[in-house]
Amino acid sequence: MDHEAVLSFEYDDDQQARRVARSVRPEIGEIGGERTTATLRRDGATVVVEITAADLVALRAGCNTWATLVAVAERTAGTVP
């Protein structure tokens, strides 16, 4: 994999970051394709997604996918007790 992007999402507190991370973590390794891989970690109130890809088209697709997954998790995290 020759290309890499790091998406970093900061939240008001650890609990909100934990909810988002828990929501998207099941997708790690489940999204099809051999051209892109992703890792996820949480550091306090920050969720970090690292995406590696074989080419720039795959990297863009990976970034779009993970940004969308996190956005959905953010919208729903506030409704989860």
N, C-alpha and C positions, 0 to 999 in steps of 0.2 A: 504494500500500500504506500503510495507516494505522496498523497495529499492528506492534510489534517486540518480540522477546525475544532475550536473549543467554544462551546456555548455555556455561558455562566449566567445563572438566574439568582438574584439576591432577593430575599424576603424580609419582612419585618421581624420575624422571630424563627427560632429553630423548629417550632411545631408546624408552622406553615410550610417550611422547606421539607420537613419530614413527610407531610401529607403528599406534596407534589412528587417527591422522590418515590414514595411507595406506590403512587398511582402509575408512574411510567416505568418503574423497574421491571415489571413482567414483560415489557416489550424488548428488553435487551436479549439479543440472540433469536428473537421470534420473527423479526422483520426479514422477509426473504431477500435473497440476493447475495452473490459472492463478491460483489465489488465494493461493498461498504460494511464496516463494522462500527459498533459504538460501545462505549463504556459510560457508566454513570456513577457518580459519587456525591456525597453530601458532606460539606464541611460547615458545621454550624447552621447558619441561616442561608447558606449558598448551595445551590444544586449545580453541578458541573456535568455536562455531557461532552465527551470527547468522541469525535467522529473521524475515522480514517477511511480513505477511499482510493481505489485504483486510478481514478481519473476525475477531472473536474466536474463532469456531468453527474457522476455518482455522488460526489461530495455535495453538490448543490441539492440534489434530491434528498440526501441524508439530512442535511441541515434543515430543509423545509419540513421533512417528516418529523424530526425531533422538536423543532420549534412549535409545530402544530400540536403534537402530543402534550408538550408542557403547557401550552396555552389552554388546552381543554382541561388539563389537570388543575390549572390555576383557577379557572372559572368554577369548577366543581368543588375544589378544596374548601371553599368557604361554606358550603352547604353540608359538609360531612361533620358530624359531631365529634 
